[in-house]
């Protein structure tokens, strides 16, 4: 995956935003739960034997005869975990647009995280898991990982996954709570969607769910053979194109909207940020547009 200089320039203007503070692994650019000697004042506390006298507020001592130590907010990094749905509905060649957009969003989010000294880990459900990437120099290996995952997954072969189980397996790799970005079309039963999201919420993560839909997902109409949607006779193997009339298409759209709204309601009730995007146009452009909608980047 090659990013143009213009795309890199646009990404450089973004920063990762968290809704709450975390304990980081190393020094970074995010407010930590720790109190120490950073830049932003947090509170006073009573002086204790062994405290560095440099942090005593001597002006306050002159007025009150009290030895108080200034405490500041530490700034540390935040672990970014990216989870990509590698199931057939995301990776089949006829639905490649969804995978391409999800992988571009992953690369863009990783670039922003690495630029801000945030460690990045990527897990593909049903596919490979990356090592932890630490710095801007790791962006090249990270994009190579995404390209290798694409080669591995975007094939005509069927891939039946137990997504909740894959999510639980991926969640066991979480060693430090942080931000979890989940990219999927979420076109599977609601209880499975809840289970996938819950696997990462249970690890004390700040979860952001991005629904990546294709144009075919949004509008089924006419002869769908060209979109890869067919039916096959289990006895003879004969394949026929699938065609839907106006009423059937309207019913499908209603069911899709109802399913998406139920996911949105669940996310709202459990403090999960939910965003729905459509893979329409160049994935780089759609990826930048998605970043602005997610509320995770500023």
C-alpha positions in Angstrom: 0.0 0.0 0.0 1.5 3.3 -1.1 0.2 6.6 0.3 0.6 9.7 -1.8 2.4 12.8 -0.4 -0.9 14.6 -0.4 -2.5 11.9 1.7 0.4 11.9 4.2 0.1 15.7 4.4 -3.6 15.4 5.3 -2.9 12.7 7.9 -0.3 14.8 9.6 -3.0 17.2 10.6 -4.8 14.6 12.6 -4.2 13.6 16.2 -5.7 10.7 18.2 -8.3 11.7 20.8 -9.3 9.6 23.8 -12.5 10.0 25.9 -10.7 9.0 29.0 -7.1 8.7 30.3 -5.1 5.5 30.3 -1.9 4.2 31.9 0.6 4.3 29.1 3.7 2.2 28.3 6.0 5.0 27.5 6.1 8.8 27.4 3.7 10.1 24.7 1.2 12.9 24.0 -1.9 11.8 25.9 -3.0 12.6 29.4 -2.3 9.8 31.8 -4.0 8.5 34.9 -0.6 9.0 36.7 0.3 12.1 38.6 3.9 13.2 38.3 5.9 16.1 37.0 4.6 16.8 33.5 3.4 20.1 32.0 -0.2 20.5 33.1 -1.0 21.2 36.8 -3.2 18.7 38.5 -3.3 19.3 42.2 -1.4 20.0 45.5 -0.5 17.4 48.1 1.3 17.6 51.4 5.1 17.4 51.3 6.5 14.0 52.3 10.0 13.1 53.3 11.9 12.3 50.1 10.0 14.6 47.8 12.1 16.8 45.5 12.2 20.3 47.0 12.0 21.7 43.5 8.3 20.9 43.4 7.4 22.7 46.7 5.3 25.8 46.1 7.4 28.2 48.1 5.1 31.2 47.4 2.3 29.3 49.0 4.5 28.3 51.9 5.4 32.0 52.5 1.7 32.8 52.8 0.5 29.7 54.8 3.5 28.0 56.4 2.3 24.8 54.7 4.7 22.7 52.6 2.7 21.6 49.6 4.0 19.9 46.5 2.7 20.6 43.0 1.5 17.5 41.1 1.1 17.5 37.3 -0.6 15.4 34.7 1.8 13.0 33.1 1.7 12.6 29.3 2.0 9.0 28.1 1.2 7.0 25.0 -2.0 5.1 24.4 -2.1 1.6 22.9 -4.1 1.5 19.7 -5.6 -1.9 18.7 -7.1 -2.3 15.3 -9.3 -5.2 14.6 -10.4 -6.0 11.0 -13.2 -8.4 10.0 -11.6 -10.9 7.7 -14.7 -12.9 6.9 -16.0 -13.7 3.4 -18.5 -10.8 3.3 -15.5 -8.4 3.7 -12.9 -10.2 1.6 -14.5 -11.9 -1.3 -13.2 -10.5 -4.6 -16.6 -9.2 -5.6 -16.8 -7.3 -2.3 -13.1 -6.1 -2.4 -14.1 -2.5 -2.0 -15.0 -3.1 1.6 -11.7 -4.7 2.5 -9.8 -2.0 0.6 -11.5 0.8 2.6 -11.1 -1.1 5.9 -7.4 -1.6 5.3 -6.9 2.1 4.2 -8.7 3.3 7.4 -6.4 0.9 9.4 -3.3 2.3 7.7 -4.4 5.9 8.2 -5.2 5.4 11.9 -1.9 3.6 12.4 0.0 6.5 10.7 -1.6 9.0 13.1 -1.0 6.8 16.1 2.6 6.0 15.3 3.3 9.7 14.6 2.1 10.5 18.2 4.3 7.7 19.7 1.3 5.4 20.3 2.0 1.7 19.8 -0.2 0.0 17.2 -1.3 -3.6 16.9 -3.5 -5.1 14.1 -5.5 -8.3 14.4 -7.4 -9.6 11.4 -10.3 -11.9 12.5 -9.7 -15.1 10.5 -6.3 -13.9 9.4 -2.9 -12.9 10.7 -2.0 -10.9 13.8 0.7 -8.2 13.7 3.5 -7.6 16.2 3.3 -4.3 18.1 4.5 -1.4 16.0 6.2 1.3 18.0 7.3 4.3 15.9 6.9 6.2 12.7 9.7 4.0 11.2 7.4 1.0 11.6 4.9 2.4 9.2 6.5 0.6 6.2 6.4 -2.8 7.9 2.9 -2.1 9.0 1.6 -1.4 5.5 3.5 -4.5 4.3 1.6 -6.5 6.9 -1.7 -5.2 5.5 -0.7 -6.0 2.0 0.2 -9.6 2.9 -3.1 -9.9 4.8 -4.9 -8.7 1.6 -3.1 -11.3 -0.5 -4.0 -14.0 2.0 -7.7 -13.2 2.4 -9.0 -11.7 -0.8 -9.5 -14.9 -2.6 -12.6 -16.6 -4.1 -12.6 -19.4 -1.5 -15.3 -19.4 1.1 -14.3 -18.5 4.6 -16.7 -19.4 7.3 -15.6 -17.8 10.7 -16.9 -18.0 14.2 -16.5 -14.2 14.6 -17.2 -14.1 18.4 -14.6 -16.8 19.0 -12.1 -15.0 16.7 -12.7 -11.8 18.6 -12.2 -13.4 22.0 -8.9 -14.9 20.7 -7.8 -11.5 19.4 -8.8 -9.8 22.7 -6.4 -12.1 24.7 -3.5 -10.2 23.0 -4.5 -7.0 24.8 -1.8 -6.3 27.4 -2.5 -2.6 28.1 -6.0 -1.1 28.0 -6.3 1.5 25.3 -8.3 2.3 22.1 -9.8 -0.5 20.1 -10.9 0.3 16.5 -13.1 -2.5 15.0 -13.8 -2.4 11.3 -16.5 -4.7 10.0 -19.6 -4.7 7.9 -21.4 -6.2 10.9 -23.7 -8.1 8.6 -24.2 -11.0 10.9 -26.7 -11.7 13.7 -27.0 -8.9 16.3 -26.1 -11.3 19.2 -22.8 -12.0 17.4 -22.1 -8.3 16.9 -22.7 -7.7 20.6 -20.4 -10.6 21.5 -17.6 -9.2 19.2 -17.8 -5.7 20.7 -18.1 -7.2 24.2 -14.9 -9.1 23.9 -12.9 -5.9 23.8 -15.1 -3.9 26.2 -14.4 -6.7 28.7 -10.7 -5.8 28.4 -11.4 -2.2 29.6 -10.9 -0.8 26.1 -12.4 2.4 24.7 -14.1 0.8 21.7 -14.8 2.5 18.4 -16.9 0.4 15.9 -16.8 1.4 12.2 -19.3 -0.3 9.9 -17.9 -0.6 6.4 -20.6 -1.2 3.8 -20.3 -1.6 0.1 -22.6 -0.2 -2.6 -24.1 -3.6 -3.1 -24.9 -3.9 0.6 -26.8 -0.7 0.4 -28.8 -1.3 -2.7 -29.7 -4.7 -4.2 -31.3 -4.3 -7.5 -31.5 -5.8 -11.0 -29.5 -8.9 -12.0 -26.9 -9.3 -9.2 -24.7 -11.9 -10.9 -22.2 -9.0 -11.9 -21.9 -8.2 -8.1 -21.0 -11.8 -7.3 -24.3 -12.6 -5.6 -25.6 -15.9 -7.0 -27.5 -19.0 -5.9 -26.2 -22.5 -6.5 -28.0 -25.9 -6.7 -26.5 -28.0 -4.0 -27.1 -31.2 -6.1 -26.0 -30.1 -9.6 -23.8 -27.1 -8.8 -25.7 -25.0 -11.3 -25.3 -21.3 -10.6 -27.9 -18.8 -11.3 -28.0 -15.0 -11.0 -30.2 -13.5 -8.3 -32.7 -10.9 -9.2 -34.9 -8.9 -6.8 -38.0 -6.9 -7.6 -38.8 -3.5 -6.2 -40.7 -4.7 -3.2 -38.0 -7.2 -2.3 -35.3 -4.4 -2.5 -37.4 -2.1 -0.3 -37.8 -4.9 2.3 -34.0 -5.6 2.2 -33.2 -1.9 2.7 -35.7 -1.7 5.6 -34.1 -4.8 7.3 -30.6 -3.4 6.8 -31.5 -0.1 8.3 -33.2 -1.8 11.3 -30.2 -4.0 11.9 -27.8 -1.0 11.8 -30.0 1.0 14.1 -30.1 -1.8 16.7 -26.3 -1.9 16.6 -26.2 1.8 17.0 -28.5 1.7 20.0 -26.4 -1.0 21.6 -23.3 1.0 21.1 -24.9 4.1 22.5 -26.0 2.3 25.6 -22.5 0.8 26.2 -20.4 3.9 25.4 -19.1 2.5 22.1 -18.6 5.1 19.4 -20.4 3.8 16.2 -19.8 5.1 12.7 -21.2 3.7 9.4 -19.3 4.5 6.2 -19.8 3.4 2.6 -17.0 2.2 0.3 -17.8 4.5 -2.6 -15.0 5.9 -4.7 -11.2 5.8 -4.2 -10.4 4.1 -0.9 -7.9 6.7 0.0 -10.5 9.5 -0.3 -13.2 7.5 1.5 -10.7 6.6 4.2 -9.9 10.3 4.9 -13.6 11.1 4.9 -14.2 8.2 7.4 -11.6 9.6 9.8 -13.5 12.9 10.0 -16.7 11.1 10.9 -15.4 8.8 13.6 -14.8 11.2 16.5 -11.6 9.4 17.3 -9.3 11.8 15.4 -9.1 15.6 15.6 
